[in-house]
Amino acid sequence: MEFDNYYKVGGSLKANHRTYVSRKADTQIFQLLKTGEYCFVFNSRQMGKSSLRVQAIKKLRAIGIKCASIDLTIIGSHASPEKWYKGFANQLLTSLEIDDIDFNSWWLQHDSWTDVQRLNLLLESLVLNRFSENIIIFIDEIDTLLKTEFKDDFFALIRACYNQRAESIKYERLTFCLLGVATPGDLIQERERTPFNIGTSIELTGFNFVEAQDALIPGLAYKVEHPEIVLKDVLYWTAGQPFLTQKLCNLIAQETINTNLIVRELVEKHLINNWEAQDEPEHLRTIRDRLLRNEQKSGRLLGLYQQVLQPGARVVVDSSHEQTELRLSGLVVKKDIYLKVYNPIYQAVFNRDWIEKELDKLRPYSQVINNWLNSQKSSSWLLQEKVLDEALTWAVGKNLSNTDYEFLQESQKITIELQIKANHKLTEINHKLADANEIASQKLTKTNEEAKQQLAKANQKAKYIIWIGGIVATFLVLIGQNRLDTAKEATRLTQEGYNVEQIFKTKQLESLFLAMQAGQDLRYLIPNDSSLGEYQTTTPLSGLLNILANIREYNQFDIGQKINRGASFSSDNQLIAFVNNDLTIGDNDVTFKLWNKDGTSIKTISSHKGKVRSLSFSHDNQYIASGSDDRTIKLWTRDGALIKILSGHEKSVVSVSFSSDNTIVSASKDGTIKLWQLDGTLVTNIPVQMQGNLITTAAISPNKEFIAVGSEEGIIELRSRNGTFIKTLSDHQSLITKITFSPDGKNIATAAQDGTINLWKFNGTLIKTIKGHRSEISTVSFSPNSNMIISGGFDQTIKLWQLDGTLIDSFIGHSDSVISVNFNSNSKEIASVDMDGTIKLWRLNESPVIKLTKHQGSITDIRFSPNGKTIVSAGKDAVKLWKWDGSLINTFKGYKTLGNILSISPDSEMIATSTENGITKWKRDGKLIKFLPKDKDLLTSISFSSDGKIIAFGTDKGTIKIWEQDAPTLISSLTNDSHKNWVNSISFSADGKTIASGGDNYDRTIKLWHIDGTLITTLNGHRKEVNSISFSPDGEIIASGSTDQTIKLWKRNGTPMKNHTLSGHSDSVTSVSFSPDGKIIASASDDTTIKLWKRDGTPITTITGYKKAVTKLIFSPDGKIIASATEDGEVILWNLDLDDLLERGCQWLQDYFATHPAERNKLRLCN
């Protein structure tokens, strides 16, 4: 029969197999590989990786791309390196059908080369030089290579091929796709090598009903009465896991015809009950074996899985090794930001009883720990003495679960406490008895009765002291317990701090919410008035700080259903219309829905008899137009009332839009463009003779005089309103998905399926091709001011561009293809929606962190006024005075500044800066008072004494000159023992008695001088130029930052501190500064980060959020704020006060709370 053996259980599906289910990954991998992007598909076994490879190769070959497929299991993992590389090379040539070469002779001819060099030569000379087409090499089952010692070399070669693209154009034609059960970190593990950090990960998820119905229902239809319902039941049990789905469908197909078939009974009978005996082909045992294969790590994996299974568990996804291993087993998957069991079958097979049995097999103390857990962790069940020693010996080298570690730590703790108590008591007793004996011996001259009485009293006193000691010991134990609890909480918050920064990369609002919760918990942990250096942990604060600096998303809501491409925002972003064409069944009408910006549904509208292909709001937001496969356009009011049906097209309407005067433009597969009035009158009918008449989209210019039409072949035609042909735009290479005119009418933006955007002048001249999306672009539009372009695509990202193609920002957070994105009327916000039905609202410029952005170009110096109320910033463009809230007070111009601020008067009324004409004083109102004319030597660095009376200059000759600024009088010139070249940095101690200077790359030294010019000492240690020097407020420590990427700490006498070198920056250290209390050191770097350190060199945290190098930083007088300057002309004020950060977070979440009121209750501080 036609449907006999319809399903295939296990193994790869052939390219034409009828049950292959196409998923989002199919589109992603095809689009990415087609454009030359390296890809990797890393997932658990039997998820369809190899079948995906087969399908991708079929599609890619169909468009003329050469594909090679290599299965590493054929080579094996026990071959010698030479045999392995030779086997790989042979498979490659065979797959590419290169059979005119004597391969064995070629290989032997190059036996003096290393194996890696031979393979690289083969790729270049025998593959790339032979073919002119693009070449994609698929390497499957890469996990078999991970066991070899030479894997790092092989994957480094692949990365080198990618890097060769920058030097050789032919390598742009070579692309690799890796598939297997692995992570990118597994590929190259030698720390000395660059990690495998190229390519795009393709996420392989389970099937959903929409994806699976066409392929899987036919095999069920002749067996069951309602195959759609049965398939939905199957997918409930399997969650779309490919192997299980095929197996369960096959089981149903093998049943006798049953109109009342119950899927659950089949699942329990054939998959869950006695599962180990029925697991053929092997699947569940593969999962079990991966969990238990390494006894050293299995306890940790089982413990983590045990947490996931707990009712109401919320295990946040992170990048830890054990989470990655558990996900690669296939047992759990990432859902939103949490780990969840993949499907009900796995949950029933690998249940809590199974975990307990497996843990019992591993633990020598299994019965005791179970009793401890069942007794609510009673201390009576904790291990002691020999049993504890044996358990600790067994635990060495093993990666245990959190529960195991807690049990062993509690056992150790109570053993130590008991030992301490016993020792204290024994010591006290010995002391008191000795005292008693001493007293007794001194009273021997008295009568025996008196001696006895005295001894009795002494013993009684000793017992009393012992009793008091016991109370004290108990008190100390309680203090110790409190400290232990605090330490545990600090450890938990530390991990949460790390987690939120990882989550922020894909889930902005969720990560802020979790960061706020961690910050709230931290607030209750730390005493009032604690300085940052005294915090038990700082990762929640730094996580919150970095999130607030970078967050753009301010609200989101889920409309509760999936969307195809039918979605449109009103121009004010107050309304969204969307449609899900997959809900169409039979002759039922397709519906679309209207929602408010606040997440409330307005109306569900029964719209068309066919799929809705396009939705559009009018420019005044009063009307909505919809175009459909039923060949009609329908016109609606903004509240969903039908106004008119426009008929006239002979095929599907693929695009509909409004002009500024509400003329409606429609494009159809019938090869025509039509213009309509609101009353339904057809104004113009334009036949468009493009290649095959395959029209995909159309748009009308703001002045209503021109129309642009796009096609499946990548061709765009410009026509006049009456249909007259003007010009063809033909630089795209694939289907045109969207066309839009700029509001000022000067430019046109077009988007294509290959992930490119073309920007054109209005006359059709190509300005720029913009590349950045990794797959199809579904939407593109101009900002209302015509200065920016926003785009969204199937790579789940939104990108903001300047008109010259420069990427301004990427907005990451959608978990499905972005299908519509729109600016608000003032170009300061955007709204986006994805196919999963999630709407997100973003702010472009507003931030909870204060940013000062008026400079043009790099800022080289910043200062707070002594009262902390104003800030001065200096760049080569100007000097600017700001209020601490970020508002600009004044801009000082008149002399070209050299970028140094020397001094600010206590009332902020006078500012001294360095300019090309010397040192200049500025009044607050901008008036210049020049003094201290320019020296004959070039001034390279300047510093003011703390009282503002003395100025020290470093010069390009290596000398230092000290001036009294009021006179001005030269006090001394430090020429003896001077630096060899430029003096890069200079600084006064707080008492003004010592000057520290740093040399450039030729010198690399730090010199300490008395104010009279006497050299105290020379400090050697930096390997490159010294960019910044700072004295601690007490003058006892000197911190120096260098281009060698380190900070070094020195005592005032020049002796290096114990933790002398602070490493962590990955580029030049540009600035160092002590906090006013001297407990914290801040360092800025060209690596776009700020790092905070304790005074002893212990790292505290790293602050990110910059796009360019950080050039300068300084603490506010109260130490609560760090002001930092950047190379791109921005000053950011980082508030280190936790209460202030939490308040800012609450303010940012106000819109989110309005649409999610229950979430507010989880953050007490926001109520």
Secondary structure as UniProt FT lines:
FT   TURN            2..5
FT   TURN            15..16
FT   TURN            18..19
FT   HELIX           24..34
FT   TURN            35..36
FT   STRAND          39..42
FT   TURN            45..46
FT   HELIX           49..62
FT   TURN            63..64
FT   STRAND          66..71
FT   HELIX           72..75
FT   HELIX           81..95
FT   TURN            96..97
FT   HELIX           103..109
FT   TURN            110..112
FT   HELIX           115..121
FT   HELIX           122..128
FT   TURN            129..130
FT   STRAND          135..140
FT   HELIX           142..144
FT   TURN            145..147
FT   TURN            149..150
FT   HELIX           151..163
FT   HELIX           164..166
FT   HELIX           169..173
FT   STRAND          174..180
FT   HELIX           184..187
FT   TURN            191..192
FT   STRAND          200..201
FT   HELIX           209..221
FT   TURN            222..223
FT   HELIX           227..238
FT   TURN            239..240
FT   HELIX           242..254
FT   TURN            259..260
FT   HELIX           263..267
FT   HELIX           268..272
FT   TURN            273..274
FT   HELIX           275..278
FT   HELIX           284..292
FT   HELIX           295..309
FT   TURN            311..312
FT   HELIX           321..328
FT   TURN            329..330
FT   STRAND          332..335
FT   TURN            336..337
FT   STRAND          338..341
FT   HELIX           344..349
FT   HELIX           352..362
FT   TURN            364..365
FT   HELIX           366..374
FT   TURN            375..376
FT   HELIX           379..381
FT   HELIX           385..395
FT   TURN            396..397
FT   HELIX           402..442
FT   TURN            443..445
FT   HELIX           448..504
FT   TURN            505..506
FT   HELIX           508..525
FT   TURN            528..529
FT   HELIX           532..534
FT   HELIX           539..550
FT   STRAND          553..558
FT   STRAND          567..569
FT   TURN            571..572
FT   STRAND          575..579
FT   HELIX           581..583
FT   TURN            586..587
FT   STRAND          590..596
FT   TURN            597..598
FT   STRAND          601..608
FT   STRAND          612..617
FT   TURN            619..620
FT   STRAND          623..628
FT   TURN            629..630
FT   STRAND          632..637
FT   TURN            638..639
FT   STRAND          642..647
FT   STRAND          653..658
FT   TURN            660..661
FT   STRAND          664..668
FT   TURN            669..670
FT   STRAND          672..676
FT   TURN            678..679
FT   STRAND          682..687
FT   HELIX           691..693
FT   STRAND          695..700
FT   TURN            702..703
FT   STRAND          706..711
FT   TURN            712..713
FT   STRAND          716..720
FT   TURN            721..722
FT   STRAND          725..729
FT   STRAND          736..741
FT   TURN            743..744
FT   STRAND          747..752
FT   TURN            753..754
FT   STRAND          756..761
FT   TURN            762..763
FT   STRAND          766..771
FT   STRAND          777..782
FT   TURN            784..785
FT   STRAND          788..793
FT   TURN            794..795
FT   STRAND          797..802
FT   TURN            803..804
FT   STRAND          807..812
FT   STRAND          818..823
FT   TURN            825..826
FT   STRAND          829..834
FT   TURN            835..836
FT   STRAND          838..843
FT   STRAND          850..852
FT   STRAND          859..864
FT   TURN            866..867
FT   STRAND          870..875
FT   STRAND          879..883
FT   TURN            884..885
FT   STRAND          888..892
FT   STRAND          897..904
FT   TURN            906..907
FT   STRAND          910..915
FT   TURN            916..917
FT   STRAND          918..923
FT   TURN            924..925
FT   STRAND          928..933
FT   STRAND          939..944
FT   TURN            946..947
FT   STRAND          950..955
FT   TURN            956..957
FT   STRAND          960..964
FT   TURN            965..968
FT   STRAND          969..974
FT   TURN            976..977
FT   STRAND          983..988
FT   TURN            990..991
FT   STRAND          994..999
FT   TURN            1001..1003
FT   STRAND          1006..1010
FT   TURN            1011..1012
FT   STRAND          1015..1019
FT   STRAND          1026..1031
FT   TURN            1033..1034
FT   STRAND          1037..1042
FT   TURN            1043..1044
FT   STRAND          1046..1051
FT   TURN            1052..1053
FT   STRAND          1056..1063
FT   STRAND          1069..1074
FT   TURN            1076..1077
FT   STRAND          1080..1085
FT   TURN            1086..1087
FT   STRAND          1090..1094
FT   TURN            1095..1096
FT   STRAND          1099..1103
FT   STRAND          1110..1115
FT   TURN            1117..1118
FT   STRAND          1121..1126
FT   TURN            1127..1128
FT   STRAND          1131..1135
FT   HELIX           1138..1148
FT   HELIX           1150..1155
FT   HELIX           1157..1160
FT   TURN            1161..1162
FT   HELIX           1164..1166
//
